[in-house]
């Protein structure tokens, strides 16, 4: 798997984690300010190893580290937007 594909997967995972934190603000409180958050998907061994390697290289001395273990990622859902209209402005 290419590095760009792993980065693309990480972007998707990061977006989903941000959505998760918005829906579960109590989880956000468990993450110390300034912590390095490492997303570790159980369902994707290559991405998990990639993230662990990168976290070790990028970690600052004394920085708290939080591992977020993710069991699975549900399939994409359709948009939740209803009655959406796109209008062109002249």
C-alpha positions as CSV (number, residue, x, y, z in Angstrom):
1,X,0.0,0.0,0.0
2,X,1.4,3.4,-0.9
3,X,2.1,6.2,1.5
4,X,-0.4,8.4,-0.2
5,X,-3.1,5.7,0.2
6,X,-2.3,5.4,4.0
7,X,-2.5,9.2,4.3
8,X,-5.8,9.2,2.5
9,X,-7.1,6.5,4.9
10,X,-5.8,8.6,7.9
11,X,-7.6,11.7,6.7
12,X,-10.9,9.7,6.6
13,X,-10.2,8.2,10.0
14,X,-9.4,11.6,11.5
15,X,-12.5,13.1,10.1
16,X,-14.6,10.3,11.5
17,X,-12.9,10.6,14.9
18,X,-13.6,14.4,14.9
19,X,-17.3,13.6,14.2
20,X,-17.2,11.0,17.0
21,X,-15.9,13.6,19.5
22,X,-18.6,16.1,18.5
23,X,-21.2,13.4,19.3
24,X,-19.4,12.3,22.5
25,X,-17.9,15.4,24.1
26,X,-17.2,13.5,27.3
27,X,-14.5,11.5,25.4
28,X,-12.8,14.8,24.4
29,X,-12.4,15.6,28.1
30,X,-10.2,12.4,28.4
31,X,-7.6,13.8,26.0
32,X,-5.0,16.1,27.7
33,X,-4.3,19.4,26.1
34,X,-1.3,19.2,23.8
35,X,-1.5,15.4,23.6
36,X,-0.5,13.4,20.6
37,X,-3.5,11.4,19.5
38,X,-2.7,8.2,17.7
39,X,-5.5,6.5,15.8
40,X,-5.0,2.7,15.9
41,X,-7.5,0.9,13.7
42,X,-7.8,-2.8,14.6
43,X,-9.3,-3.5,11.2
44,X,-6.3,-2.3,9.2
45,X,-2.9,-3.7,10.3
46,X,-0.8,-1.6,7.8
47,X,-2.5,1.7,8.8
48,X,-2.1,0.8,12.5
49,X,1.7,0.1,12.1
50,X,2.1,3.3,9.9
51,X,0.5,5.4,12.6
52,X,2.6,3.9,15.4
53,X,5.8,4.5,13.4
54,X,4.9,8.1,12.6
55,X,3.8,8.8,16.2
56,X,7.2,7.7,17.6
57,X,9.0,9.9,15.0
58,X,6.8,13.0,15.7
59,X,6.4,12.8,19.4
60,X,7.9,15.7,21.4
61,X,9.8,14.9,24.6
62,X,7.4,14.9,27.6
63,X,4.3,15.1,25.3
64,X,1.4,13.0,26.6
65,X,0.3,10.3,24.1
66,X,-3.2,9.0,23.7
67,X,-3.9,5.8,21.8
68,X,-7.4,5.6,20.3
69,X,-8.1,2.0,19.4
70,X,-10.8,1.6,16.8
71,X,-12.5,-1.7,16.4
72,X,-14.1,-1.1,13.0
73,X,-15.3,1.6,10.6
74,X,-18.9,1.3,9.5
75,X,-19.7,1.6,5.8
76,X,-20.3,5.0,4.4
77,X,-23.8,6.4,4.9
78,X,-25.6,8.6,2.6
79,X,-25.7,12.3,3.5
80,X,-28.0,13.3,6.3
81,X,-28.9,16.5,4.5
82,X,-32.5,16.9,3.6
83,X,-34.1,19.3,1.1
84,X,-30.7,20.5,-0.2
85,X,-30.7,22.9,-3.1
86,X,-27.7,24.3,-5.0
87,X,-28.2,27.7,-6.5
88,X,-25.9,29.4,-8.9
89,X,-25.3,33.1,-8.1
90,X,-25.1,35.3,-11.2
